[in-house]
Amino acid sequence: VAKPTALPPIPSVPLAPLNTHLQDTQVTPDEELRRASAAGQSRLMSVYEFLFGVYDTTVAQLLISVPDLEYTKPRKQTVRTLEALMAQGIIPIVNENDAIGVEPADGDRSIDRDELAIVDNDSIAAVLATELRCDLAILLSEVDGVYEDPKNPTTIPMLNEEMLEADLLKFGEKKDGVKMGSKVKAAAYMMKRGVNVVIANGTVTRAA
């Protein structure tokens, strides 16, 4: 199987528009999230099928649960499935399986939780990019990159392992800060294993 040059797309499902199509019932926030995620998957895939169809390219969907990656055997099987799809010219669309509530798993310690907790699409991307020996992983955000400080919106053009190991970066406690902290941890995990990483703003059509 040829070595992939970049990680397959790992999108997030937009939940807000979907909630208007779901009946209001007495459900917990977690149940509402799972319900909206299940309803959103078909919409998300229809968009990818249309976009890749322009280039006469077939797409496939692969939903990942945390235990799939925290244990060696299912993680290796996931990687083999991805490699087989790409070898046939099929683009796998990978996403966290938010529709299924998963209890915390101990795993087999093949991935150090202190280094990388598998909790979101960024950490899933980090594990798969490493297992697939990707040349490049691109993590998209709603901001221009990693800021020097939450109060100083000046992006750091280049992160290196020394900066990450020294724990010099600070992240805000608000939503954007938490998300960026997750991306930087994922990037650090990949960089240590030879995967080049770009963190970029995915909301602009053309980055400088």
SULPEDA-V868627 format. One record per pair of residues at least 6 apart in sequence whose ideal C-beta (glycine too) atoms are under 8 Angstrom apart, sorted by the first residue. I is the first residue (numbers start at 0). GAP is how many residues later the second one is. D is the distance in Angstrom with one decimal. If there is no record, write none. Layout:
I | GAP | D
I | GAP | D
//
This chain:
0 | 82 | 4.4
0 | 83 | 7.3
0 | 85 | 7.5
0 | 86 | 4.9
1 | 84 | 7.7
1 | 85 | 6.7
2 | 129 | 7.8
2 | 130 | 5.8
2 | 132 | 7.6
3 | 78 | 7.9
3 | 79 | 7.6
3 | 82 | 5.8
3 | 128 | 5.2
3 | 129 | 7.7
3 | 130 | 5.5
3 | 131 | 7.9
4 | 129 | 7.0
4 | 130 | 4.8
4 | 131 | 6.6
5 | 128 | 5.9
5 | 129 | 6.7
5 | 130 | 4.8
5 | 131 | 7.0
5 | 132 | 7.1
6 | 118 | 5.8
6 | 121 | 6.2
6 | 122 | 4.6
6 | 125 | 6.9
6 | 127 | 5.1
6 | 129 | 7.7
6 | 130 | 4.8
6 | 131 | 7.5
7 | 74 | 6.6
7 | 78 | 7.3
7 | 83 | 6.2
7 | 84 | 4.4
7 | 85 | 6.7
7 | 86 | 5.4
7 | 120 | 7.8
8 | 39 | 7.4
8 | 82 | 7.3
8 | 84 | 5.5
8 | 85 | 7.1
9 | 83 | 7.9
9 | 84 | 4.7
9 | 85 | 6.3
9 | 111 | 4.9
9 | 114 | 6.2
9 | 115 | 4.9
9 | 118 | 7.8
10 | 33 | 6.3
10 | 37 | 7.8
10 | 82 | 6.7
10 | 84 | 6.0
10 | 110 | 7.7
11 | 83 | 7.6
11 | 109 | 6.0
12 | 23 | 7.5
12 | 24 | 5.5
12 | 27 | 4.0
12 | 28 | 6.6
12 | 31 | 5.5
12 | 82 | 7.0
12 | 85 | 7.0
13 | 26 | 6.8
13 | 30 | 8.0
14 | 18 | 6.9
14 | 21 | 4.5
14 | 22 | 7.0
14 | 25 | 6.5
17 | 18 | 4.6
17 | 21 | 5.1
17 | 22 | 4.9
17 | 25 | 7.4
18 | 13 | 7.3
18 | 17 | 5.8
20 | 18 | 6.9
21 | 10 | 7.9
21 | 13 | 6.0
21 | 14 | 6.5
21 | 17 | 6.5
26 | 8 | 6.9
29 | 71 | 6.8
32 | 65 | 6.2
33 | 64 | 6.1
33 | 65 | 5.0
33 | 66 | 7.1
33 | 67 | 6.3
34 | 64 | 7.8
36 | 61 | 3.7
36 | 62 | 4.6
37 | 61 | 3.9
40 | 20 | 7.2
40 | 22 | 7.6
40 | 54 | 7.4
40 | 58 | 7.2
43 | 49 | 7.8
43 | 51 | 7.5
44 | 14 | 7.2
44 | 16 | 5.4
44 | 48 | 6.6
47 | 11 | 5.0
47 | 43 | 7.9
47 | 45 | 5.3
48 | 10 | 5.7
51 | 6 | 7.3
51 | 7 | 5.0
51 | 39 | 6.0
56 | 32 | 7.1
56 | 33 | 7.9
56 | 34 | 5.9
57 | 31 | 7.2
57 | 32 | 4.8
57 | 33 | 7.2
58 | 31 | 6.8
58 | 32 | 4.9
58 | 33 | 7.4
58 | 34 | 5.5
59 | 25 | 5.4
59 | 30 | 5.2
59 | 31 | 7.3
59 | 32 | 5.1
59 | 33 | 6.9
60 | 31 | 7.6
60 | 32 | 5.2
60 | 34 | 7.3
61 | 16 | 7.3
61 | 19 | 6.7
61 | 20 | 6.9
61 | 23 | 8.0
61 | 30 | 5.1
61 | 31 | 7.1
61 | 32 | 5.0
61 | 33 | 7.6
62 | 31 | 8.0
62 | 32 | 5.8
62 | 33 | 7.5
62 | 34 | 3.9
62 | 36 | 7.7
63 | 14 | 6.9
63 | 30 | 6.1
63 | 31 | 7.0
63 | 32 | 5.8
63 | 33 | 6.0
63 | 60 | 5.4
64 | 31 | 7.7
64 | 32 | 4.7
64 | 35 | 6.1
64 | 37 | 5.2
65 | 36 | 5.4
65 | 38 | 7.9
65 | 39 | 6.1
65 | 52 | 5.1
65 | 53 | 7.3
66 | 7 | 6.8
66 | 35 | 6.5
66 | 38 | 4.5
66 | 40 | 7.6
67 | 6 | 4.7
67 | 7 | 6.6
67 | 10 | 5.6
68 | 6 | 4.9
68 | 9 | 7.1
68 | 42 | 7.2
68 | 49 | 5.3
68 | 55 | 6.6
68 | 58 | 5.0
68 | 59 | 7.8
69 | 35 | 5.2
69 | 36 | 7.8
69 | 37 | 3.3
69 | 38 | 7.2
69 | 40 | 7.9
69 | 41 | 6.4
69 | 48 | 6.0
70 | 34 | 7.5
70 | 36 | 5.9
70 | 37 | 5.1
70 | 39 | 7.5
71 | 36 | 5.7
71 | 38 | 4.8
74 | 35 | 7.6
74 | 52 | 7.1
74 | 56 | 6.6
75 | 55 | 7.7
77 | 50 | 7.4
78 | 49 | 7.1
78 | 52 | 4.6
78 | 53 | 6.2
80 | 11 | 7.8
81 | 10 | 5.3
81 | 12 | 7.5
81 | 46 | 7.0
81 | 50 | 6.5
82 | 49 | 7.1
84 | 6 | 7.7
84 | 7 | 4.8
85 | 6 | 6.9
93 | 30 | 6.9
93 | 31 | 7.8
93 | 34 | 6.7
94 | 26 | 6.9
95 | 24 | 6.6
95 | 25 | 5.3
95 | 28 | 5.9
106 | 6 | 7.4
110 | 7 | 7.0
110 | 16 | 6.7
114 | 74 | 6.2
115 | 7 | 5.7
115 | 10 | 6.1
115 | 11 | 7.3
115 | 69 | 6.4
115 | 70 | 7.0
115 | 73 | 4.5
116 | 6 | 6.5
117 | 6 | 6.5
117 | 9 | 6.4
118 | 63 | 7.6
119 | 62 | 5.8
121 | 17 | 6.0
121 | 57 | 8.0
121 | 60 | 4.7
121 | 61 | 5.1
121 | 63 | 7.6
121 | 64 | 4.1
122 | 59 | 6.9
122 | 62 | 7.4
122 | 63 | 5.5
122 | 66 | 7.8
124 | 12 | 6.0
124 | 14 | 6.7
124 | 61 | 6.2
125 | 11 | 7.4
125 | 59 | 7.9
125 | 60 | 3.8
125 | 61 | 7.5
125 | 63 | 4.5
125 | 64 | 5.1
126 | 62 | 7.8
128 | 8 | 4.2
128 | 61 | 5.4
128 | 66 | 5.0
129 | 59 | 7.0
129 | 60 | 5.9
129 | 63 | 4.7
129 | 65 | 6.0
132 | 61 | 7.7
132 | 62 | 7.8
133 | 61 | 5.5
134 | 60 | 7.4
134 | 61 | 6.4
135 | 59 | 7.2
135 | 60 | 4.9
135 | 61 | 7.6
135 | 62 | 7.0
136 | 50 | 7.9
136 | 53 | 5.7
136 | 58 | 5.5
136 | 59 | 7.3
136 | 60 | 5.2
136 | 61 | 7.5
137 | 59 | 7.7
137 | 60 | 4.8
137 | 62 | 6.5
138 | 44 | 4.8
138 | 47 | 6.5
138 | 48 | 6.6
138 | 58 | 6.7
138 | 59 | 7.2
138 | 60 | 4.9
138 | 61 | 7.6
139 | 59 | 8.0
139 | 60 | 6.0
139 | 61 | 7.3
139 | 62 | 3.0
140 | 35 | 7.9
140 | 38 | 6.7
140 | 39 | 6.4
140 | 42 | 6.3
140 | 58 | 6.2
140 | 59 | 7.1
140 | 60 | 6.1
140 | 61 | 6.5
141 | 34 | 6.7
141 | 37 | 7.8
141 | 59 | 7.0
141 | 60 | 7.2
141 | 61 | 5.6
142 | 33 | 6.0
142 | 37 | 7.0
142 | 58 | 6.1
143 | 9 | 8.0
143 | 11 | 5.2
143 | 56 | 7.9
143 | 57 | 4.8
144 | 10 | 3.9
144 | 11 | 6.8
144 | 12 | 7.9
144 | 54 | 5.6
144 | 55 | 6.7
144 | 56 | 7.1
145 | 9 | 6.4
145 | 10 | 5.0
145 | 13 | 6.4
145 | 23 | 6.8
145 | 34 | 6.3
145 | 37 | 7.9
145 | 38 | 6.2
145 | 53 | 6.0
146 | 6 | 5.3
146 | 7 | 6.4
146 | 8 | 6.1
146 | 9 | 7.2
146 | 33 | 7.8
147 | 6 | 5.1
147 | 7 | 7.7
147 | 8 | 5.8
148 | 21 | 5.5
149 | 20 | 6.1
149 | 21 | 6.6
149 | 22 | 3.7
149 | 27 | 5.8
155 | 7 | 7.9
158 | 25 | 7.4
158 | 28 | 6.8
158 | 32 | 7.9
160 | 27 | 7.3
160 | 30 | 5.8
160 | 31 | 6.5
162 | 6 | 7.0
163 | 20 | 7.0
163 | 23 | 7.7
163 | 24 | 4.3
163 | 27 | 7.3
164 | 23 | 7.9
168 | 15 | 6.3
170 | 6 | 4.2
170 | 7 | 7.0
170 | 9 | 5.7
170 | 10 | 4.0
170 | 13 | 7.6
171 | 6 | 7.8
179 | 19 | 7.8
182 | 16 | 5.5
183 | 15 | 7.5
185 | 11 | 7.9
186 | 10 | 4.2
186 | 12 | 6.3
189 | 7 | 5.2
190 | 6 | 5.9
199 | 7 | 5.7
200 | 6 | 6.2
//
